[in-house]
């Protein structure tokens, strides 16, 4: 395992090419990004990175642990040791992408404006959020089958959607359990809330837990 300085030394040496990524031909761009991922893996296997689009302020480099909490400390260590490089901002963990999202995962499409959630409370884990997520396209009476790959893919897609709403850190550290169900005929009478309200609910939950 390399130290953060080794990764950042490589990055600093290639920062100009990475800044001008769009000007490279496809083969050169792929080779450079592959080499950066190899450098990141040499620092900590399991981390990934994403280069943001170029703006008037430059680019961002987001370091992710792919939701693996055991690797979070390596993300923090790496970003805390990042150098000051013109036109670059370094970000720990994938950030929330806003509301009214359309997320594609495998063959599934998730639209947060058409989804809803219900909090599932647990006396054993009061500081963790359980969620039941209602999907509009599931048939009435849907029950996931044991060892059903299709159901597993659908649930993973819901997790990906939740991460896009909440960001990697909150999704990993606060969401402890998720299941899915068909959308009730009258979801709000059944206690469900629009999924786009989840970020505000999570902020309220964090304040509530910190007070207790």
C-alpha positions in Angstrom: 0.0 0.0 0.0 1.4 3.4 -1.1 1.3 6.6 0.9 -1.0 9.5 -0.1 2.1 11.4 -1.2 2.9 8.9 -3.9 -0.6 9.3 -5.4 -0.5 13.0 -5.2 3.0 13.2 -6.7 1.7 11.3 -9.7 -1.4 13.5 -9.9 0.6 16.7 -9.7 2.9 15.5 -12.5 -0.1 14.8 -14.7 -2.5 17.6 -13.5 -2.1 19.7 -16.7 -3.1 16.7 -19.0 -5.9 15.8 -16.6 -7.2 19.4 -16.7 -7.2 19.3 -20.5 -8.7 15.9 -20.6 -11.3 16.8 -23.3 -8.5 17.8 -25.7 -6.9 14.4 -25.7 -7.8 11.7 -28.2 -9.9 8.8 -26.8 -7.0 6.4 -26.5 -4.8 8.9 -24.6 -7.7 9.9 -22.4 -8.5 6.3 -21.5 -4.8 5.5 -20.9 -4.4 8.5 -18.5 -7.6 7.7 -16.5 -6.6 4.0 -16.3 -3.2 4.9 -15.0 -4.7 7.2 -12.4 -7.0 4.4 -11.2 -3.9 2.1 -11.0 -2.2 4.7 -8.8 -5.3 5.0 -6.6 -5.5 1.2 -6.3 -1.9 1.1 -5.3 -2.7 3.5 -2.5 -5.9 1.6 -1.4 -7.6 -1.2 -3.3 -11.3 -0.6 -3.5 -11.2 3.2 -4.0 -12.4 4.8 -7.2 -12.2 8.3 -8.6 -14.2 10.5 -10.9 -13.0 13.6 -12.8 -15.7 16.3 -13.0 -16.6 18.3 -16.1 -14.4 21.3 -16.8 -16.0 24.6 -15.7 -14.8 28.2 -15.4 -13.4 27.2 -12.0 -11.6 24.1 -13.3 -12.3 20.5 -12.4 -13.1 18.4 -9.4 -11.7 15.0 -8.5 -14.0 13.0 -6.3 -12.6 10.0 -4.4 -15.1 7.3 -3.5 -15.0 4.1 -1.4 -17.9 2.7 -3.3 -20.0 2.7 -0.1 -17.5 0.5 1.8 -17.5 2.0 5.2 -14.2 0.1 6.1 -12.5 2.2 3.5 -13.9 5.6 4.4 -10.8 6.5 6.5 -8.6 6.0 3.5 -10.7 8.4 1.4 -10.5 11.0 4.2 -6.7 10.5 4.6 -6.1 10.9 0.9 -8.2 14.1 0.5 -6.8 15.6 3.7 -3.4 15.2 2.2 -4.2 16.7 -1.2 -1.9 19.4 -2.5 -3.1 22.8 -3.6 -3.2 22.7 -7.4 -4.6 25.5 -9.5 -7.9 24.6 -11.3 -8.5 21.5 -9.1 -10.9 20.8 -6.1 -10.6 17.5 -4.3 -13.8 16.0 -2.8 -14.2 13.1 -0.4 -17.1 10.8 -1.3 -19.8 11.1 -4.0 -22.0 14.1 -3.3 -25.8 14.4 -3.5 -27.0 15.2 -7.0 -30.2 17.1 -6.1 -33.8 16.1 -6.5 -36.2 15.0 -9.2 -33.5 12.5 -10.4 -33.6 10.0 -13.2 -31.3 7.1 -12.4 -30.6 4.3 -14.7 -29.2 1.0 -13.3 -28.9 -2.0 -15.5 -32.2 -2.3 -17.3 -34.1 -0.4 -14.6 -35.0 3.3 -14.6 -35.8 5.1 -11.3 -37.5 8.5 -11.2 -37.4 9.9 -7.7 -40.5 12.1 -8.3 -42.6 9.0 -8.8 -41.2 7.1 -5.8 -42.1 7.3 -2.0 -40.6 6.2 1.3 -41.7 5.0 4.7 -39.4 5.1 7.7 -39.0 1.7 9.4 -38.1 2.3 13.0 -36.0 -0.1 15.1 -35.7 -0.1 18.9 -32.4 -2.0 18.6 -30.8 0.6 16.2 -32.5 3.9 17.0 -29.7 5.9 15.3 -30.0 4.1 11.9 -32.7 4.7 9.3 -34.7 1.8 7.9 -36.6 2.5 4.7 -39.4 1.0 2.7 -39.3 2.4 -0.8 -42.5 2.3 -2.9 -42.0 1.9 -6.7 -44.7 2.8 -9.2 -44.1 -0.1 -11.6 -44.1 -3.1 -9.3 -47.2 -5.3 -9.6 -49.6 -5.3 -6.6 -48.8 -7.9 -4.1 -45.1 -8.1 -5.2 -43.0 -10.0 -2.7 -39.2 -10.4 -3.4 -38.2 -14.1 -3.7 -35.3 -15.6 -1.9 -32.2 -15.8 -4.2 -33.9 -13.9 -6.9 -31.3 -12.1 -9.1 -33.8 -9.8 -10.6 -35.1 -8.7 -7.2 -31.5 -8.2 -6.1 -30.7 -6.0 -9.1 -33.8 -3.9 -8.4 -32.8 -3.4 -4.8 -29.3 -2.4 -5.8 -30.8 0.1 -8.2 -32.8 1.6 -5.3 -29.6 1.9 -3.3 -27.9 3.6 -6.2 -30.8 6.0 -6.3 -30.7 6.7 -2.6 -27.0 7.5 -2.8 -27.6 9.9 -5.6 -30.2 11.7 -3.4 -28.2 11.6 -0.2 -24.5 11.3 -1.2 -22.2 8.4 -0.4 -21.4 9.4 3.2 -25.0 9.8 4.6 -26.3 6.8 2.6 -23.7 4.5 3.9 -23.6 5.7 7.5 -27.3 6.3 8.1 -29.3 4.0 5.9 -29.2 0.6 7.6 -32.0 -1.3 6.0 -34.0 -1.0 2.7 -36.8 -3.0 1.3 -39.2 -2.3 -1.6 -42.9 -2.5 -2.3 -45.5 -1.6 -4.9 -46.8 2.0 -4.7 -50.0 2.0 -2.5 -53.1 3.5 -4.0 -53.0 6.2 -1.4 -49.4 6.3 -0.3 -49.6 9.4 1.8 -52.5 8.1 3.8 -50.4 5.0 4.4 -47.7 7.1 5.9 -45.4 7.3 2.9 -43.7 10.5 1.8 -42.3 11.6 -1.6 -38.8 10.2 -2.0 -37.6 13.7 -3.0 -38.3 14.7 0.7 -35.7 12.1 1.9 -32.7 14.5 2.1 -34.7 16.9 4.4 -35.9 13.9 6.5 -32.3 12.7 6.9 -31.2 16.1 8.1 -34.0 16.2 10.6 -33.0 12.7 11.7 -29.4 13.7 12.3 -30.4 16.6 14.4 -32.8 14.4 16.4 -30.2 11.8 17.0 -27.5 14.3 18.0 -29.9 15.8 20.6 -30.7 12.5 22.2 
